[in-house]
Amino acid sequence: MSVSDGSPGLRYESHVAPVFRGVIPGVPEQIDVSIVMPCLNEADALRDCIIEASTALMDLGLVGEVLVVDNGSSDGSIGVAMAAGARVVEEAERGYGNACRRGLSEARGRFMVLGDADGTYDFTELPRFVTPLLNGADMVIGNRLNSSMETGAMPWLHRRVGNPLLTWVMNTLFLSSIGDAHCGLRSITRQSLLRLRLSAPGMEFASEFLIEALQNDVRIDQVPIRYRLRHGGRPKLRTFRDGWRHLGLLLSRWSKARRPSEDEKRGAALQSGVLGFSDLTGRGEPDADRIRL
C-alpha cells in the first residue's frame, strides 16, 4: 500500500502501520524541521540522539519535531523515544529504506533531516544541514570521510574500500561529485522531496535517494561531519550483501537512464523520416481530401 500526504507526486511504497504519537508541548502543526530517525533496537543511544536533536532545534530558533520510526524493536526503544519527547511511528516491514520512507511520509516539516539513532551521528551539527536549506540549497549530505572520524567508528573495509568504491561508481555513472554517497545524515526540502520516486526497501535506499536527486536536478550541498563510535544497537549493514545491492541498483538505474523512452524513439525516428503517418496514429495513410492547412 502506498503512503502519501495527498500532495501530487509524493509516493512511497510503505506499509501502513499503527501510529503512536508522543506529546510535543507547544508544537503547532506548522513545523519548520522534522528530524527523522529510523530505529531498530537502539535504546541505549536513542535518548541522547533525541536530546541532541531537540537542543539543536532550540538553538536554531526553529519549530521542529523529532520523529522516530521504529522498525520492530524489542529492547524498549519505543518507550525511550516517547519519554524523551519524540513522536513515534512503527513500520512493520523490516528494512532501512522502508523505515526511512515511512518517516519521510509521516514528517510534517518543510525541511527534513534523516539521521541514524545509534549515536554515530552528532545531531548538534544540525545547523550545517538546515542553514543551507534556508539559504537556497535543495539538499545537504554529510561527508564522514575526514579527520574528524573517531578511531574505529567505521570498519577499515568500509572506509577504505567499500564506501570509496561505490561512491566512485556513482560519480562515474551519474557524472556527480559526491564525497560520501552512503552518509546517513542528510537533509532535504519538502518541495525537493516531492520530485523523488523512492521505493528501495533496504540499505540501497541511500544510493537511490541520491540518484533520484541527481536525475531531478536537485541542488546538493556537502558538509564535513564528525562520525562517532556506535553506542546503541548492533550494526545493521551486511558488508557484501548490501554492497551488492547498492551496486546492482546503481547499474540498473544507469542502464535505465541510458535507455531512450518510446516517445524519444518516436521523435528521433520522425526527425529522420523513418516513421510515417500510420506509425504515429495506427490509422493508415491520411485521406488527402480531409486535410486542411
C-alpha positions in Angstrom: 0.0 0.0 0.0 1.3 3.5 -0.8 1.5 6.2 1.8 1.0 9.8 0.7 0.3 13.1 2.3 -2.1 13.9 -0.5 0.3 16.1 -2.4 0.8 15.3 -6.1 3.9 13.4 -6.8 4.6 12.2 -3.3 4.7 8.4 -3.5 6.2 5.9 -1.1 5.7 2.2 -1.3 5.4 1.8 2.5 3.1 -0.4 4.6 0.6 1.3 6.8 1.4 0.5 10.5 0.0 1.6 13.9 0.9 5.1 14.9 2.0 6.1 18.4 2.3 9.8 19.0 4.3 11.3 21.7 3.2 14.6 23.3 5.1 17.6 21.9 4.0 20.5 24.1 3.6 23.8 22.3 4.4 22.4 18.8 1.9 23.6 16.2 1.1 21.8 13.0 3.2 24.2 11.0 6.7 22.7 11.6 10.0 24.0 10.2 12.1 20.9 10.7 11.3 17.2 11.0 14.3 15.1 12.2 13.6 11.5 11.1 15.4 8.7 12.9 15.0 5.1 11.7 15.4 2.8 14.7 15.9 -0.9 15.4 16.9 -1.9 18.9 18.9 1.3 19.7 17.5 2.1 23.1 21.0 2.7 24.5 21.7 5.6 22.2 18.3 6.8 21.3 17.6 9.1 24.2 20.9 11.0 23.7 20.2 11.4 20.0 16.8 12.9 20.6 18.1 15.3 23.3 20.9 16.4 20.9 18.5 17.0 18.1 15.9 18.8 20.3 18.6 21.1 21.8 20.0 21.9 18.3 16.5 22.8 17.1 16.0 25.2 20.1 19.4 26.8 19.4 18.4 27.4 15.8 15.2 29.0 17.0 13.1 26.9 14.7 9.9 24.9 15.4 10.6 21.2 14.9 9.8 17.7 15.8 11.9 14.5 16.3 10.2 11.6 14.6 11.4 8.1 15.5 10.5 5.3 13.1 10.6 2.0 15.0 11.3 -0.9 12.7 10.4 -3.7 15.1 12.5 -3.1 18.2 12.3 -5.5 21.1 14.5 -3.5 23.6 12.1 -0.8 24.7 13.1 1.8 22.1 9.5 3.0 21.7 9.2 3.8 25.3 12.6 5.5 25.4 11.7 7.7 22.4 8.3 8.8 23.7 9.8 9.5 27.2 12.4 11.8 25.5 9.6 13.7 23.7 9.8 12.2 20.2 6.8 11.3 18.1 6.9 7.6 17.2 5.5 5.6 14.3 6.0 2.0 13.7 7.0 0.4 10.4 6.3 -3.3 10.4 8.2 -4.1 7.2 11.8 -4.5 8.1 14.5 -2.6 6.2 16.3 0.7 6.4 14.6 2.0 3.2 11.2 1.0 4.5 11.8 2.8 7.8 13.2 6.0 6.1 10.3 6.2 3.5 7.7 5.7 6.3 9.3 8.5 8.3 9.5 10.9 5.4 5.9 10.2 4.5 4.8 11.0 8.1 7.1 14.0 8.7 5.3 17.4 8.9 8.3 19.8 8.4 9.1 21.9 5.4 12.7 20.7 5.9 13.5 17.1 6.7 16.7 15.7 8.2 17.5 11.9 8.1 19.9 10.5 10.7 20.6 7.2 12.4 19.6 6.6 16.0 22.7 4.6 17.0 24.8 7.5 18.3 27.2 7.6 15.3 25.9 11.0 14.1 26.3 14.2 16.1 22.9 15.9 15.9 24.4 19.1 17.5 25.7 19.6 13.9 22.1 20.1 12.8 22.7 23.8 11.7 25.0 22.6 9.0 22.1 20.7 7.5 19.4 23.3 7.9 21.1 26.7 7.3 22.0 25.8 3.6 18.3 24.9 3.0 17.3 28.3 4.4 19.8 29.9 2.0 18.5 28.1 -1.2 20.0 24.6 -1.2 17.6 21.8 -2.0 19.5 19.1 -0.2 22.5 18.6 2.1 24.6 15.5 2.6 27.3 14.9 5.1 30.8 13.6 4.5 32.2 11.3 7.2 35.5 10.5 5.4 37.7 13.1 7.1 40.0 13.5 10.1 37.0 14.1 12.5 36.0 10.4 12.3 36.6 8.7 15.6 39.0 5.8 15.6 37.2 2.6 15.0 33.9 4.3 14.1 33.9 2.7 10.6 35.4 -0.7 9.7 38.5 -0.5 7.6 36.9 -2.4 4.8 34.0 0.1 4.6 36.2 3.2 5.0 39.0 2.3 2.6 37.3 0.0 0.1 33.5 -0.3 0.0 32.4 3.2 0.5 35.0 4.9 -1.7 34.5 2.3 -4.4 30.7 2.6 -4.5 30.9 6.4 -4.3 33.3 6.4 -7.3 30.9 4.2 -9.2 28.0 6.6 -8.6 30.1 9.6 -9.5 31.3 7.9 -12.7 27.9 6.7 -13.9 25.9 9.8 -12.9 28.5 12.5 -13.5 28.4 13.7 -9.9 31.0 14.7 -7.3 29.6 13.2 -4.1 32.2 12.7 -1.4 30.4 10.1 0.7 27.4 8.6 -1.0 26.4 6.4 1.9 26.4 9.0 4.7 23.1 8.6 6.6 22.9 12.1 7.8 21.3 14.3 5.1 18.5 16.9 4.7 16.1 17.9 2.0 13.3 20.4 1.5 9.8 19.1 1.2 9.4 20.6 -2.3 12.5 18.7 -3.5 11.4 15.5 -1.9 8.1 15.7 -3.9 10.2 15.3 -7.0 11.7 12.0 -5.9 10.4 8.5 -6.5 11.7 6.3 -3.7 11.0 2.6 -3.4 14.2 0.8 -2.2 13.5 -1.3 0.9 17.0 -1.8 2.3 20.3 -0.1 2.7 20.4 0.7 -1.0 17.9 3.4 -0.3 20.9 5.7 0.4 22.0 5.3 -3.2 18.5 5.5 -4.6 17.9 8.8 -2.8 21.0 10.4 -4.3 20.4 9.0 -7.8 16.8 10.5 -7.7 18.1 13.8 -6.5 20.8 13.9 -9.2 18.4 13.0 -12.0 15.8 15.5 -10.9 18.3 18.5 -10.8 18.2 18.8 -7.0 20.9 21.2 -5.8 23.1 19.2 -3.3 25.4 20.9 -0.8 28.0 18.8 1.1 29.4 19.3 4.5 32.1 17.5 6.5 30.8 16.0 9.7 32.0 14.1 12.8 31.4 10.4 12.8 31.4 8.7 16.2 31.7 5.2 17.7 28.4 3.4 17.9 26.9 3.2 21.3 23.5 1.8 20.6 22.4 -1.5 19.0 24.2 -3.7 16.6 25.3 -2.7 13.1 22.5 -3.4 10.5 24.8 -3.2 7.5 25.8 -6.5 5.9 29.0 -5.7 4.1 28.8 -8.0 1.0 25.1 -8.4 0.7 24.3 -4.7 1.0 27.3 -3.8 -1.1 26.0 -5.9 -4.0 22.5 -4.4 -3.6 24.0 -0.9 -3.8 26.0 -1.9 -6.9 23.0 -3.6 -8.5 20.8 -0.6 -8.0 23.5 1.8 -9.4 23.9 -0.3 -12.6 20.2 -0.8 -13.0 19.4 2.9 -12.7 22.2 3.8 -15.0 21.1 1.3 -17.6 17.5 2.6 -17.4 18.7 6.2 -17.8 20.6 5.3 -20.9 17.6 3.6 -22.5 15.5 6.0 -24.6 11.8 6.2 -23.8 9.2 5.3 -26.5 8.5 9.0 -27.0 12.2 9.7 -27.5 12.5 6.9 -30.0 9.4 8.1 -32.0 10.7 11.7 -32.0 14.1 10.6 -33.3 12.6 8.3 -36.0 10.2 11.1 -37.1 13.1 13.5 -37.5 15.0 11.0 -39.6 11.9 10.3 -41.7 11.7 6.7 -40.7 8.2 7.0 -39.2 5.2 7.6 -41.4 1.6 8.7 -40.6 0.5 5.1 -39.9 3.3 4.6 -37.4 2.2 7.6 -35.4 -1.5 7.1 -35.5 -2.1 3.5 -36.4 -4.8 4.6 -38.9 -3.0 4.2 -42.2 -2.4 7.0 -44.7 -4.5 10.1 -44.2 -7.4 11.0 -46.6 -5.9 13.8 -48.7 -9.4 15.3 -49.2 -9.8 15.8 -45.5 -6.6 17.5 -44.8 -6.8 21.3 -44.4 -3.7 23.5 -44.0 
